[in-house]
């Protein structure tokens, strides 16, 4: 295997022969450390050596990108990405031969290897590039490639051997890859880093921030080219003292540092050393940091490490360390108590207890917080996820029968998804008797719709605006209002929407490139969906009369209907890409007649970009949350001030929309989703359960409601809910929604079922009854109605025609869903041509104004009376 290093990166080669790193050797973990000082490495692997299994072991230890013939197809790429590869670099010919398969993988985790700038074309415009011609690139090579790569694309260059090329690559925002063998001969890593650094200090020193393994600041030192070379050579904390010159930290005190990585900031005038600090600490006052005492988890870890060595006999911590069974029981006990906690203070308290006992267990085993965080980082890199359902045998044997819902009440939003080596994949089926028994046990542990009486049905109304989210939204909105585009960029980078320096706007060219990158089948699905949405919206638009008028004495009055000029359409960018929401908003706006249509969606998947292209959007803002709504409201760079802002979003989007409602038109303040099914004995319980679960997987706060005059329907649907939850990949979210928010109501008859539905005014209302169409006129309040056993709510979600952005929380009594009407403005007009004929109208205006005490109004009207009939003075004494 060969190594190349970024920032600049090192590139290493791996094989069983005499090359840079031999993965068959027991010494390779020590050897690789010299190449990871600059951060991530590139590892070159051929189809012959090393094996994928050897690379898996390598990737457990080293943050690396993989390049070489070993990436023979998308399956190998997936395997390597799941193993922890930051990125896989695919030979150009391999990519072209398997393009459709590679496009199913996260595009930001792929790069294509080219040997010439001429290899670049539109098909590669959205992918990172690795330029490897087999020889050292020149400055001209760098400039030629940089001129042709697309926006947001990173170009890396292999075999770099001079500082001038390193500087040219850095100027183009690319990565320089230096062969490990080159580092030992013509180009030192210290020189490659030094050539990029600058300083305004008279002594030429670089300010160096020293941090620990968890990126917590220990203190500040200074470096220069000489100290940097020595630090890299020794892999220790070596700096330049303004008094003593070259300074080996801790050489006399024993407070030495193991140097792990060297990084620098975006302005290239600040260095960061990431170290393990030994001895009493970094500070000359014998404290771990010059920045004050440690706090939180770091302080707890330091205390537990100290107690492991020095805790007196009889202390509780010593007892925990000496009694593994007690420690294990305390971890399980606190985990259960955490799931049972309700209010915020109680949850925080139980979590603190669980962290204490869990970290005590880790400390006893020699596991650090840094070890845990590395595991989390690696799991975040997986591209194939397993469901991670709780194991019924564990629930029974370890937790004494506690249900899975009691044990796991956690939203998937922001949740860490574990490797799941011990859980079956979503498609795995165990046909053995034991497997069937386990599936039955797991289904029995799943939650069901709780039964409530019709008179006890709670209202669906929930305040859609979270107070804490509103407070956060107010600060961001104020910042964007005052600082404009710079503030949008700041918050977008801070919150992870875009990387620092990455453009936040995708123009129509970028949207088309994403559309072209989709497979023919994907393009067809999006286009057909857009066509159906468009057809329905056109029917809505045709129902609106653009111009109407009535005759008045002496004139006419009328109305003109026109669309707003600029609309901003938001599409969430959370767990799943939502191109359907893009189409629902942008297509509808275009049909309404909006002249400029913009879309906003954070970290947009190519399907989202393609949907924006199909919808005819003028551009896409790759930013989400409050900052996106603020950009639409106040304008930001290329993004214009919008007259209407529509589309669903999280609680921060809703809070932001609530702040601007009144300044701009909005569609609604949507809350968690809900689906109510009215069913009788003719329904299919499996279908009803599937529809309720489809709504429940949206959010842990979603509501699924069954209303029926037949209790046997409830029992049958609940049995199906349990069976389907046991194998549903998104069950972690759905089961919480079912257990916490959902319910079933048994009514006296269909009439009472209809009354319950009307009282709740749900977002989605499904009617699974005999003669369902005959009942439609009796349903008064709903966002969208789905009539009959075949009209699934999910068909509305995915573009049968009607819009899926709908009122929630019972507000369907007052509002309709997103439609062309949302973008339309009725504007009235009045003309008076015959003053004499209009005398009665004008005189009534004079008199009514005086009744209200508004004399200016009265006089303005009176001046329009015929001269002979003007009456200006007061006629009523008030």
Secondary structure, DSSP 8 states (H G I E B T S, - for coil): -EEEETTTEEEEEB-SSSSSB-TTSTTHHHHGGGGSTTS-EEEE--SSSS-HHHHHHHHHHS-EEEESTT--SHHHHHHHHHHT-SEEEEEHHHHHHTHHHHTTS-GGGEEEEESSGGG--GGGTTSEEEE--SS---HHHHHHHHTTS-TT--EEESS---HHHHHHHHHTT-EEB--HHHHTTT--HHHHHHTT-----TT--EEEEEE-TTS-EEEEEEE-HHHHHHHHHHTB-EEEETTTEEEETTTTTS--EEEEEEEE-TTS-EEEEEEEE-TT-SSTTSSS-TT----HHHHHHHHHHHHHHH--TT-HHHHHHH-HHHHHHHHHHHHHHHHH--SHHHHHHHHHHHHHHHHHHHHHHT--HHHHHHHHHHHHT-SS-------HHHHHHTSTT--HHHH----STT------TTS--TT----SHHHHHHHHHHHHTS---EEE-GGG-------SS-HHHHHHHHHHHHHHHHHTHHHHHHHHHHTTSS-TT--SEE-HHHHHHHHHHS-HHHHHHHHHHHHHHHHHHHHHHHTS-SEEEEEETTEEEEEEEEE-SEEEEE---SSS--HHHHHHHHHHHHHHT-SEEEEE-TT--HHHHHHHHHHT-SEEE---HHHHHHHHHH-BTTB---SEEE----HHHHHHHHHHBTTBEES----S-EEEEEE-TTS-HHHHHHHHHHHHTT-TT-EEEEEES-HHHHHHHHHHHHHHHTT-TTHHHHHHHHHHH-EEEE-SSHHHHHHHHHHH--SEEEEESTTHHHHGGG----SEEEESTT--HHHHHTTSSS-S----TTGGGT---S-GGGGEEEEEEEEE--TTTTHHHHHHHHHHHHHTT-HHHHHHHHTTS-GGG---S--S--
